[in-house]
């Protein structure tokens, strides 16, 4: 059985012919760098950074170029499994992949000859935006880098395609899928979860964590979890990550569940650390360890990944919730 929501195949190419005479163009999309005008229905859609390619794919449009996956790519082909599955549904080959290991490959983006570039979920700098803007109109993030949640990503990128109603319908389908999954997990309701960034087992003197602005943390809210007051108070406008000395670890006594990236060695280090072991979530073993695999990648929710990993991710969180007190 497919783990995907039923998604309409609008078209198999890099454009949506049905939009060719759309009276809604030119259209404008406001974002953090100003307002982008898109003069006509896009015929060649390129995407940069993380997840933006999933919006046109979900709506049946195959990009002319997109970012190579650089985390959680088990087979090393640069494409995550839910993207591969959607391309197969559309009967389309993998588009050219932009290697962003050292930043955006502007030459590769230009070579794809796009007439719109989607980047609603990204960390574009002002210079990045300006350079991309010399290639094609750019849909950037709404407020701050890497702070766009999955709904905003869909709304902004679909707006840039001239497909805002279709984007809203996609959001509604995903929300319904989440609601159906949560019906069997009442133990999540009201639990307070914190997402800790990668920790160094050799130096646990500082705890780095994602703030309430980060998409991973925002996704907790979709799953019935709450933002601990301690994390909320350290969430500053425009910042998606924070840090605090382990000597102040008592501030996080209100955290029921910790989610982080790592393995058994990290968990053992947390339990053995004289300060971190005092955290209620650690003491209760209410810790979710994510690996460098598709599930770990999908903790950052994206239009296609949510349905793919939702049962497994909710299962891990539910196990941790049952252990918390």
Secondary structure, DSSP 8 states (H G I E B T S, - for coil): ---S-------SSSS-GGGTT-TT-SEEEEETTEEEEE-S--SSEEE-SSSHHHHHHHTT---SEEE---SS-TTSSS--HHHHHHHHHHT----EEE--TTS--HHHHHHTT-SEEE-SSS---HHHHHHHHTTS-EE--SSSTT---HHHHHHHHHHHTT-HHHHHHHHHHHHHHHHHHHTT-GGGTT-EEEEB---BTTB-SEEEEE-TTSHHHHHHHHTT-EE-HHHHHT--TT-SEEEEEGGGGGGGTT--EEEEE--HHHHHHHHH-TTGGGSHHHHTT-EEEE-SSHHHHTTS--TTHHHHHHHHHHHHHHHHHHH--
